[in-house]
Structures are given as structure tokens and as C-alpha cells.
Amino acid sequence: MEVTKRADAEASTDTGTEPNPRNPVCSLRHFACEQNLLSRPDGSASFLQGDTSVLAGVYGPAEVKVSKEIFNKATLEVILRPKIGLPGVAEKSREQLIRNTCEAVVLGALHPRTSITVVLQVVSDAGSLLACCLNAACMALVDAGVPMRALFCGVSCALDSDGNLVLDPTTKQEKEARAILTFALDSVEQKLLMSTTKGLYSDAELQQCLAAAQAASHHIFRFYRESLQRRYSKS
């Protein structure tokens, strides 16, 4: 098992100013990642963003049921389990968004007529849950050795009543927000793979949030690289 931690990742290149939590150049919450901590899945990862934590396990490529078989690519499934109780409408919606993101990067054509299943367990939710689920899924897919054309990450943004942008919002900031936007971006060109929004915002604010998310994704992908380098550099 390898554990990698990193202090607050500043989304601003200006180190002479203190990050403002109500400023688009605010700092992301601290990250922590632990891979290969479960024995039964083919790959697993625990991802922590602030106090939000998600555990992910990947099974496959494995045998698939005939009813779900796709002749020219792998069948990808995502299962999201809440911390307490049974999955509801919110979990099913997040499952679909995560599956769409994974399908955009996983090279399923290399494993036709097989199944790849991503199981996500919410450990704690302190805001930006969907983004944390995306990050946990990516690291678990990497740990399982599933071929992908690129890595991906999730970034959440919140807009308050004054129009101020908050990256990686907490639960309290989400409740106070006028709009919440979550983006999934790839590691090659920071292209948009998936987006979901809630609330009211203008076109200009949408572009502002997307630009801030793309800037923040550089720090998340750097954390990915540092985490993997530490793990695989050890003999």
C-alpha cells in the first residue's frame, strides 16, 4: 500500500498573495491518495479531498453476462454506494455521469466482450463529492492497469450570490451557492469530458468556471504524477 499526501494545492501561480476562499484563484483543499489497499478488486484507490473521502474498486476486464455483452468493446459499469442507506436518485445520476466520463477515456475496444466494473463507496461527504468520485475512479483504474487514452479528473466550482467563484467547495459553500458546476477534464489537453450544473448562471460565468477548472486540473494531474512516481519508484 502506498499513501501519498500533499498540502493545499494552490490554483494560483502568484505565490506572493494569500489564497482567498472567495476568489477564483483560491487554493484547492489538500489531497491524499492510497492505492492497492483492497485485495479482492483488480485495482483500488482511496481518494481524499479535504474531508471528502471516496473508496474505489475496479473489477476487470472480466467475464460479462451475455445480456450485457458488447461485441466490439468492454461493458463498463459504475456502482456508487452512499455512506448510509441504499442508493437513490442522486447516486444513480452520479453513476451515469461517472460512467460517461470513464467511457470517454477507457480503451474498451482492446477488451471486447468483457466487463469492467467500478464500485465507489462514499466514506465521507464534505462537499465536491462528484469530483472526488471521479478522482478516485481514475486512480483505481490506473491501479487496475485498465488501458486509457488519458487520465481524467473532476473539479467542482460554486458561484455565490455575489458572483464570486469558489473552487472545490465545501458542503457549507455548496448550500450557500447560487450555482454549482462540476467538470471532468482529460490530462492531455484539458478537454471537457463531462459537465453537470445546478442553479442559475450566465454564459460568461460558465466560461469563467470552466477556465478556473482547467487551471486547477493542472495541479490535480501533477498530484497524480507525484503519487504514481512515489509508488512505482520504490523497489
C-alpha positions, 0 to 999 in steps of 0.5 A: 500500500502506498499513501501519498499526501500533499498540502493545499494545492494552490490554483494560483501561480502568484505565490506572493498573495494569500489564497482567498476562499472567495476568489477564483484563484483560491487554493484547492483543499489538500489531497491524499491518495492510497492505492492497492489497499483492497485485495479482492478488486483488480485495482483500488484507490482511496481518494481524499479531498479535504474531508471528502473521502471516496473508496474505489474498486475496479473489477476487470476486464472480466467475464460479462453476462451475455445480456450485457455483452458488447461485441466490439468493446468492454461493458463498463459499469459504475456502482456508487454506494452512499455512506448510509442507506441504499442508493437513490436518485442522486447516486444513480445520476452520479453513476451515469455521469461517472460512467460517461466520463470513464467511457470517454477515456477507457480503451474498451475496444482492446477488451471486447466482450468483457466487463469492467466494473467500478464500485465507489463507496462514499466514506465521507461527504464534505462537499465536491463529492462528484469530483472526488468520485471521479478522482478516485475512479481514475486512480483505481483504474490506473491501479487496475492497469485498465488501458486509457487514452488519458487520465481524467479528473473532476473539479467542482466550482460554486458561484455565490450570490455575489458572483464570486467563484469558489473552487472545490467547495465545501458542503457549507459553500455548496448550500450557500451557492447560487450555482454549482458546476462540476467538470471532468477534464482529460490530462492531455489537453484539458478537454471537457469530458463531462459537465453537470450544473445546478442553479442559475448562471450566465454564459460568461460565468460558465466560461469563467468556471470552466477556465478556473477548472482547467487551471486547477486540473493542472495541479490535480494531474501533477498530484497524480504524477507525484503519487504514481512516481512515489509508488512505482519508484520504490523497489 
